[in-house]
Amino acid sequence: MVLEIKISNFRSIRDEVILDLRAGNISTEKSKKLSSNLFQFNEIDVLKTVALYGPNASGKSNIIKAIRFFHHLIFESHNFNQNVEFNCRPFKFDDYLNKPSTYSIRFVAENIEYLYSFSMNKNGILTEKLHHYPNGKKAKVFTRNERKSDDKREIYSFGTSVIKRPYDVAESTSDKTLFISRASQMDREIPKIIFNYFHRQFILNYHLYSVKHISGLLNSFKPQLLEGLQLADSDIIDFTFKLNKQKGRSFTIDFPTEEYGFTDNETEELEIKTFHRSSPDVAFDFANEESLGTQKLFFILLTIIDVVTNNKVLLIDEIEDSLHFKIIEYIITIFNQGDKAQLIFSTHNTRLLDFDKFRKDQIWFVNKKENGASDLYSLYDYNEFRDTLDLEKAYLQGRFDSVPIVSEPAIIYRKKIDG
């Protein structure tokens, strides 16, 4: 589970923004009816779903991109060589090009709370820190500061007996590599827990699974997927699937030795057949005969069933893309009826702005300030607005400073186009 995310100096994000998934103190009658939108960890109420609203170019997507970028760095940095230049894209104004980009996340893995952060620029990692709370008290796992020295024993500081032979890992960790990435690769216990959390529990988009993994999910969750498809108004009543192995040859060349030749390889392809209510005995080729909308819904629901069943976190940019409003509502309902799964999503769909669906602390706004920087803030910060308010109407009226503003000349221009 995620408790808090902090980001600074990434694209339109200049100063630090904070996305807090710990619930606020709300005790209204409507909020009490939405108790299923929360779960508890160590007596803390945590939000299951969080929505990001804002106009185009406000920076909503940049918050999603930042999380994805920093997580991919955790996945991949142990493979980076010294010629790598990071595409972290800091804020372009006010001399922020020369300042570090930072990322911090407070999360829970295997029922232990962790606080992990790092800073970087295009040339490499600058700082990195990991603390945990094994007994409810903060304890250092390690800290790192590449600016201190060239000596690894001055750059790194480790907690007592938390990571075995930590300096063996440090010596093989360049400034292009996150220590967590390298330590996980070198089979250190806590770093493996952290790496696996980001790799397996924090899902960065729909259907980012391998063919083999999708096959396993279809085998495990076929009844739930069929039920979800029918509730989403699909007329698919059954499907079959199988993995087909394809053999082939690929041409390879080793430039240093100038040796070349053909290599035999084998790939796996997932074949899905669907059956519809109107003709239950007629098989449809899923890849070629189902619509793109049906294909997308199929894999979206499969991802969500996996995420909710296994208490994962799902990150989605523009959740309404190609999906009907009722399906979006259904997806959110699945999360709210789950145990400890979480959904973080951006959207333009104002119909979701309803206090019968969301608490104040579940609604977040992104707005572009006059200096070009994105600001992130919660509806919970607006104490004067009660949950008896028509939230959608108030948002469209600009009462939360986060809607597109159409100038009068633009309206006149539109009238001229329409004749």
C-alpha positions in Angstrom: 0.0 0.0 0.0 1.0 3.6 -0.6 0.8 6.2 2.2 2.4 9.2 0.7 4.3 10.4 -2.4 6.5 13.5 -2.8 7.9 14.8 -6.1 10.0 17.9 -7.0 11.7 19.4 -10.0 10.2 17.1 -12.7 8.8 18.6 -15.9 6.2 21.2 -14.8 6.6 20.2 -11.1 8.9 22.8 -9.6 8.5 22.8 -5.9 7.7 19.7 -3.9 4.2 18.4 -4.3 2.7 15.8 -1.9 0.1 13.2 -2.6 -1.1 11.9 0.7 -3.2 8.7 0.8 -3.7 8.8 4.6 -7.3 9.8 5.2 -8.2 13.1 6.8 -10.4 13.6 9.9 -13.9 13.8 8.3 -16.9 12.8 10.4 -19.9 14.0 8.4 -22.9 11.7 7.7 -21.9 11.3 4.1 -18.3 10.4 4.9 -19.6 7.8 7.3 -21.6 6.2 4.6 -18.3 5.9 2.6 -16.5 3.9 5.2 -15.8 1.2 2.5 -13.6 3.8 0.7 -11.0 3.3 3.5 -9.0 0.6 5.1 -6.8 0.6 8.2 -3.1 0.1 8.7 -1.7 0.4 12.3 -4.8 2.4 13.3 -4.3 4.8 10.4 -7.2 5.2 7.9 -5.9 4.8 4.3 -7.7 5.8 1.1 -8.5 3.1 -1.5 -9.0 5.5 -4.4 -7.6 9.0 -5.3 -8.7 11.1 -8.2 -6.6 13.9 -9.8 -8.5 16.7 -11.6 -7.2 19.7 -13.6 -7.3 21.3 -17.0 -5.1 20.2 -19.9 -1.5 21.2 -19.5 -1.9 21.7 -15.7 0.5 18.8 -14.9 -1.8 15.9 -14.0 0.0 13.6 -16.4 3.4 14.8 -15.2 2.6 13.5 -11.7 1.8 10.1 -13.2 4.9 10.3 -15.5 7.1 11.2 -12.5 6.0 8.2 -10.5 6.5 5.9 -13.6 9.9 7.4 -14.4 11.3 7.0 -10.9 9.9 3.5 -10.5 11.5 2.5 -13.8 14.8 3.7 -12.5 14.4 1.3 -9.6 13.7 -1.5 -12.0 16.5 -0.8 -14.5 19.3 1.2 -13.0 21.4 -1.8 -12.1 21.9 -2.3 -15.9 23.1 1.3 -16.6 26.7 2.0 -17.7 28.7 5.3 -17.3 27.6 6.6 -20.7 23.9 6.8 -19.6 22.4 10.3 -19.3 19.1 10.3 -17.4 16.1 11.9 -19.1 14.6 13.3 -15.9 13.6 16.7 -17.4 13.7 19.2 -14.6 11.6 22.4 -14.4 13.0 24.7 -17.1 12.7 28.1 -15.5 14.2 29.9 -12.5 17.5 28.0 -12.7 15.9 24.7 -11.8 17.7 23.0 -14.6 20.7 23.0 -12.3 18.9 21.6 -9.3 18.2 18.0 -8.5 15.0 16.1 -9.1 13.6 14.3 -6.0 11.3 11.4 -5.3 10.1 10.1 -1.9 7.5 7.4 -1.2 6.1 6.1 2.1 4.7 2.7 1.6 4.0 -0.7 3.3 5.5 -4.0 2.1 5.0 -7.3 3.9 3.3 -5.4 6.7 6.3 -3.1 7.4 6.3 0.6 6.7 9.1 2.0 4.7 10.3 5.5 3.7 12.4 5.5 0.6 13.8 8.6 -1.3 16.4 9.6 -3.7 17.6 12.7 -5.7 19.3 12.8 -9.0 20.2 14.9 -12.0 20.8 13.9 -15.7 24.3 12.7 -14.8 23.5 10.4 -12.0 22.2 9.6 -8.5 23.0 12.2 -5.9 21.4 11.0 -2.7 19.4 7.9 -1.6 17.8 7.0 1.7 15.8 4.1 3.2 14.2 3.9 6.6 11.8 1.4 8.0 9.5 1.0 11.0 9.8 -2.6 12.1 8.5 -1.9 15.6 6.6 1.2 15.0 9.8 3.3 15.5 11.9 4.8 12.7 15.2 2.9 12.0 17.8 3.6 9.3 18.5 1.0 6.7 21.0 3.1 4.8 21.7 6.7 3.6 23.9 7.7 0.6 25.3 11.1 -0.4 27.5 11.0 -3.5 28.5 14.6 -3.0 30.5 13.8 0.2 33.5 12.0 -1.2 34.8 9.4 -3.6 35.2 7.0 -0.7 32.3 4.6 -0.4 32.6 4.5 3.4 32.0 8.2 3.6 29.3 8.2 0.9 27.2 5.5 2.6 26.0 4.9 6.2 24.2 1.7 7.2 21.9 0.7 10.1 23.1 -2.0 12.4 22.9 -5.5 10.9 20.1 -4.6 8.5 21.9 -5.5 5.2 24.6 -8.2 5.1 28.0 -7.1 3.8 26.6 -3.7 2.7 29.9 -2.3 1.5 30.3 -5.2 -1.0 27.2 -3.8 -2.6 28.3 -0.2 -2.3 31.6 -0.9 -4.0 29.8 -2.3 -7.1 27.2 0.6 -7.2 28.1 3.4 -9.5 26.5 6.9 -9.4 24.3 5.7 -12.3 22.7 3.0 -10.2 20.3 3.0 -7.2 21.7 1.1 -4.3 18.3 -0.7 -3.9 18.5 -1.9 -7.5 22.1 -3.3 -7.1 21.5 -4.7 -3.6 18.4 -6.6 -4.8 20.4 -8.0 -7.7 23.0 -9.1 -5.2 20.4 -11.0 -3.1 20.2 -8.7 -0.1 17.0 -9.3 1.8 15.4 -5.9 2.5 16.4 -4.5 -0.9 14.7 -7.5 -2.5 11.5 -6.8 -0.6 11.7 -3.1 -1.8 12.5 -4.0 -5.4 9.7 -6.7 -5.5 7.2 -4.2 -4.0 7.8 -1.7 -6.9 8.0 -4.5 -9.5 5.1 -6.7 -8.4 2.8 -4.6 -6.2 2.9 -1.1 -7.7 1.4 -1.5 -11.2 2.1 1.4 -13.4 -0.6 0.9 -16.1 -3.1 -1.6 -17.5 -1.9 -4.9 -19.1 1.8 -4.5 -18.5 2.1 -8.3 -18.1 4.0 -10.8 -20.0 2.1 -13.3 -22.2 2.8 -16.1 -19.7 1.7 -14.1 -16.8 -1.6 -13.1 -18.6 -2.2 -16.8 -19.2 -1.8 -17.5 -15.5 -4.2 -14.7 -14.6 -6.8 -16.0 -17.1 -6.5 -19.5 -15.6 -6.9 -18.1 -12.0 -9.6 -15.5 -12.6 -11.7 -16.7 -15.5 -15.1 -16.7 -13.6 -14.4 -13.2 -12.1 -13.4 -11.8 -15.5 -16.6 -13.2 -17.2 -18.7 -11.7 -14.5 -17.0 -8.3 -14.9 -17.4 -8.3 -18.6 -21.2 -9.1 -18.3 -21.6 -6.4 -15.6 -19.9 -4.0 -18.0 -22.6 -4.8 -20.6 -20.5 -7.1 -22.8 -22.3 -10.1 -24.4 -19.2 -12.4 -24.1 -20.3 -15.4 -22.1 -17.3 -17.6 -22.4 -13.7 -17.7 -23.7 -10.9 -20.2 -24.2 -7.2 -19.6 -24.3 -3.9 -21.3 -24.9 -0.3 -20.5 -25.3 1.2 -21.3 -28.7 5.0 -21.6 -29.1 6.4 -20.1 -32.2 9.8 -21.2 -33.4 12.0 -18.9 -35.6 15.5 -17.7 -36.4 17.0 -14.3 -35.9 20.1 -12.8 -37.4 22.8 -11.6 -34.9 26.1 -9.9 -35.2 28.8 -9.3 -32.7 30.5 -6.1 -33.7 33.7 -6.4 -31.6 34.5 -9.8 -33.1 32.7 -9.2 -36.5 31.1 -12.7 -36.1 27.6 -13.1 -37.3 25.1 -15.8 -37.9 21.5 -17.0 -37.2 20.2 -18.0 -33.8 17.2 -20.3 -33.2 14.6 -18.8 -30.8 11.2 -19.6 -29.5 8.4 -17.1 -28.6 5.0 -17.6 -27.0 1.8 -16.3 -28.4 -1.5 -16.2 -26.5 -4.5 -17.3 -28.5 -8.0 -16.3 -27.1 -11.3 -17.4 -28.5 -14.5 -15.7 -27.3 -18.2 -16.8 -27.4 -21.1 -14.5 -27.5 -24.6 -14.7 -26.1 -26.4 -14.6 -29.5 -24.4 -17.5 -31.0 -22.8 -19.4 -28.1 -21.3 -22.1 -30.3 -19.5 -19.7 -32.7 -15.9 -18.9 -31.8 -14.5 -15.4 -32.4 -10.8 -14.8 -32.8 -10.2 -12.3 -30.0 -7.2 -10.5 -31.6 -8.8 -10.0 -35.1 -12.6 -10.1 -34.6 -13.2 -8.3 -31.3 -13.3 -4.5 -31.3 -10.5 -2.5 -29.8 -12.9 -1.4 -27.0 -13.7 -5.0 -26.1 -10.0 -6.0 -26.1 -9.1 -3.0 -23.9 -11.9 -3.8 -21.5 -10.9 -7.4 -21.3 -7.3 -6.7 -20.2 -8.3 -3.7 -18.0 -10.7 -5.9 -16.0 -8.1 -8.7 -15.8 -5.5 -6.3 -14.5 -8.0 -4.8 -11.9 -9.1 -8.3 -10.7 -5.4 -9.2 -10.1 -4.7 -5.8 -8.4 -7.7 -6.0 -6.1 -7.4 -9.7 -5.3 -3.7 -9.3 -4.4 -4.0 -5.9 -2.7 -1.7 -4.1 -5.2 -1.6 -0.4 -6.3 -2.7 0.7 -9.8 -1.7 3.9 -11.4 -3.8 5.2 -14.4 -3.6 8.3 -16.4 -6.9 9.5 -17.9 -9.0 6.6 -16.7 -11.9 7.6 -19.0 -9.9 6.9 -22.2 -12.1 4.8 -24.4 -14.2 3.7 -21.4 -17.9 4.4 -20.7 -18.7 6.3 -17.6 -20.6 3.3 -16.1 -17.5 1.1 -16.5 -15.3 3.7 -14.7 -17.9 3.7 -11.9 -17.8 -0.1 -11.8 -13.9 -0.1 -11.6 -14.0 2.4 -8.7 -16.6 0.3 -7.0 -14.5 -2.8 -7.3 -11.6 -1.1 -5.5 -13.9 0.3 -2.8 -15.3 -3.2 -2.2 -11.8 -4.7 -2.0 -9.6 -5.2 1.0 -6.5 -3.0 0.7 -6.0 -2.5 -3.0 -5.5 1.2 -4.2 -6.2 3.1 -7.3 -4.5 6.4 -8.2 -5.9 8.0 -11.4 -6.2 11.2 -13.3 -9.5 12.2 -15.0 -11.5 14.9 -16.7 -14.8 13.2 -15.9 -16.7 15.6 -13.7 -19.6 13.2 -13.1 -17.4 11.5 -10.6 -17.3 14.7 -8.5 -20.0 13.6 -6.2 -19.9 13.4 -2.4 -22.0 10.2 -2.5 -19.1 8.6 -4.3 -16.0 10.2 -2.9 -14.8 11.8 0.4 -13.2 15.3 0.3 -9.7 13.8 0.8 -10.1 11.5 -2.2 -10.4 14.5 -4.6 -7.2 16.2 -5.7 -6.6 19.1 -8.0 -3.7 20.1 -10.2 -3.3 23.7 -11.3 -0.7 25.6 -13.3 0.5 28.7 -11.4 1.6 32.0 -13.0 5.2 30.9 -12.9 4.4 27.8 -15.0 4.8 25.4 -12.1 2.2 22.7 -11.3 0.5 22.8 -7.8 -1.2 19.8 -6.2 -3.8 20.2 -3.5 -6.7 18.4 -2.0 -10.4 19.3 -1.7 -9.8 18.5 2.0 -7.8 21.7 2.2 -11.0 23.7 1.5 -12.6 23.8 5.0 -15.3 26.2 3.9 -16.9 23.7 1.5 -19.2 21.2 3.1 -20.2 17.9 1.5 -23.7 19.1 1.0 -22.3 21.2 -1.9 -23.0 20.4 -5.6 -19.3 19.4 -6.1 -19.4 19.1 -9.9 -21.1 22.4 -10.3 -18.7 24.1 -8.0 -15.7 22.7 -9.8 -17.0 23.8 -13.2 -17.5 27.3 -11.8 -13.8 27.4 -11.0 -14.2 27.5 -7.2 -11.2 25.2 -6.8 -8.9 27.1 -9.3 -8.5 24.0 -11.5 -10.7 24.2 -14.6 -9.9 25.4 -18.1 -10.7 29.1 -18.5 -12.2 30.1 -21.9 -11.7 33.8 -22.7 -14.4 35.9 -24.2 -12.6 36.3 -27.6 -12.4 32.5 -27.9 -16.1 32.3 -27.4 -16.7 35.0 -30.0 -14.3 33.1 -32.4 -16.3 29.9 -31.8 -19.5 31.6 -32.7 -18.0 32.8 -36.0 -17.0 29.3 -36.8 -20.5 28.0 -36.1 -21.9 30.8 -38.4 
